[in-house]
Amino acid sequence: METLGRTSQEVRVRPMLASDLADVVAIAAVVPTAPHWPPSEFLRMLDVIQAQPGRRGAWVGYGEPRSAGAEVPGLVVPMVRRKQQPAAVNPSGRIGPPGADPEGMGVVWGFAMASQVAGIAELEAVVTAPGFRRRGVGAALLAATAGWAVAQGAERLLLEARASNQDALRLYRRMGFQDDGVRPGYYNNPVEDAVLLSCALPMERNP
C-alpha cells in the first residue's frame, strides 16, 4: 500500500463499530473540521448502517500500537487491542471474511463516513488523528469509501471542504477529485466558503 509519510505500520481499514466510538469521539474533539457529534449520534448512524448498509457507511483506519498504553502524539486515547474480529476492509473497499485481520484490530488512527442515494455517493467526513497524519490514513479511508460506493452502484463521489483546509484539498485532488465550484459562506464558526469537489467512480488517482 502506498503511504504519504514514513511509518513502519501499515494502515488498515475496517467498518466502524460501537466499540470504536470512544476513540472516534476523542479524535473528532481535537480536529476542528470533524463532525462534533455526541456518541449517541454516532450510534444512531451505526444503527442506520446495520439496517440499510447500502445507504450509509462508516470506517476506521487503524494500526497496531508500538506498546500497550503508549501515548499518541497530539491525542490521548486508550491504546488497547480490541477483542472483536469483524470482517476486514482492504483499501479497495472490499470486505474480507472474519479472520482476515489476524493481528487484531489495533488503535484507531482516523475515520470516514459516507452516504449514497440514487447512484451518487457523498463523503460526509474523513478525519485523521493529529498524531497520525502523513501516514496514508486519509488516502486509505478515501479509497475504502470509494470502493464501498462502487459496490453500491454509485457512479460519482461528492464532497465539500473548507477553503482553508489546504491539506485536505491537496489530498482530494491527488486522489482524483475535480473542483466543481464554491459555496460562499457555507460554514460557520468561523464563516467560510466550501469548496465543492467530485470524482467519477471507480476512483483514479491523478499522476
N, C-alpha and C positions, 0 to 999 in steps of 0.2 A: 504494500500500500504506500502511495506517495504521501509524505508528510510535509508540512510547511516549516518545520524547525527541527532542531536537534533533540532527539529523545531516544531512549533505549526501550521505550514501552510502546507497543502497538495500540493505536486507537481502535476500539471495537464499538459496535453499535447494536443495541437491542431495544425491544419495546419497553416503554416506561411502565413501572409497576407502582402500586401503592406504597411499597416499602422504600421506594426511591424519593418520596416526597419531602422528607426532611432535608435531604441533600439538595433537591431541586429548589425548594423554597429558600434555603440558605444561599444558594448561588444567585437566584433572582434578586435577593435582598441587597447584594453588593454590586449588581450590574444595573446602572441607571436605565438602560434601554430595554431591560427584560420586563415581562409582564409580572406585576407585583400582586399576584393572586394569593388569597389565603389557601391553606391546604384543602379546605372544603371545596373550593372551585376546581382545583386540580382533580380531586376525587370525582366530582361530577363529570369532568371531561373524560376520565378513565371509564366511568360507567357508560358514557355515550359510545366510546370506542368499543367496549365489550358488546354492547347491544347492536351497534352499527359500524363494524370495522371498516367498511368502505367509505364512510362519511368523514371520519376523523382519524388521525394517527398521532402518536407521541413517542419519542425515542430518547434514550440517553446514550451519550458517548462515555466510555469508561476505560479504565486500565487498572492494572494491578498496583497497589501501593508498594513502595520500597520496603516499608516495615509497618506493622500494625501500630496505630497511634501516632504515625508520623504527621507532622504539621504540613498543611498545604499552603504554599506561598500565596498570600492575598486572601485566604479563606480559611475559616476554622470550621471544619465539619468532621464527624467521626470517621476515622479510617478503619472500617471493619469490612470483612468479607461477608457477602450475603449467602444464605443457605439455599435460597430458591435456585432452581435451574430451569428457567423458561427457554423457549425457543430463542436462538441467537439470530441476529440480523447482520449479514455481511454488508460491505459498503455499497453494493448494488441494490440493496433493499430487499433481497430475497431472504426468506425466513427459513432457517435450518431446523433440524429436529432437536428435541431435548438432548443435551449432552454434547451439542456442537461447540460448546464453550467449556472444555473440560477443566480449565484452570480456575473456574469460578467467575463471579460477576464483577468483582473489583469495585473501585471507587468511581463515583460519578464525576466526570470532568465537564459535562455540559449537557444540554438537552435541546430538543426541537419539537415543534408542534405544527400540524398542518391540517387542512380540511379539503374536501373535494366535493364538487357538485356539478353534474352535467358535463363532465369531461374537462373541467377547469379546476386545478388544484391551487391552493393558496398557502404559502408558507406563513404561518402566524408568528413564529418566533424561532430563532436559533441563537442559543446563548452558551458561552464558554466561561467557565470559572476563571477569574483573573490569573491564578497561578498556573493555568494550563493552556494559555494562549500560545499561538505559533507552534503548535504540535500537530496540526491537521485535524483538530476536533471539529471545527466548523465545517470543513470540507467533507469530512466523513458523514456528519449529520445531514448535510445538504444532499449528498449522494444517496443516502438511505431514504430520505424524504422523496427524492425524485423517483427512486426505484419503487417505492410504495405507490406513488401517484400513477406510474405507468401500469402497475398491476391492477389499479382500479379503473383503468381505461382512460385516464386523463391524457390530454394532448398538449397541455400547456401548464406551466407552473408560474404563478404570480407572487410578487412580494412587494413590500414597501419598506423604506428605511429612512431614518433621519438624515437630512442633508449633511449634518456634521459628522456622521458616523462613517468616516472615510475608510477605516479598516474593513468594516463590513461591506461597503460598496466595492472595494477592490476585490474582496473575496468573491462576491456575487458575479462581478464582471469576468473574473478569471474562470469561474465555473460555467460560463456560457450565457449569463443573463445579459439582456439588452435593455437600455434605458427606454422607457415608454412615456416619460413626461414627469411633471412635478405637480403636486397637490399643495398649493400655498397654505401656510398656517395650519396644517393638519394636526400637528402635535401640540400638546400643552405641556407646561412645566419643564422647560420653557417652550414658548410658542416657536414652532419651527416647521419648515417645509418638509414634505415627504417626497422622496424620490421613488418613482414607480418603475419597477423592472419586471421582466418576464423572460422565460426561455421556452423553446419548443422541447417536447419530450419525445424520445429519450434525450437526456441531457448530454451535450457535447461540450467539453471544456474548450475555451479559447486557447490558441497557441501562445 
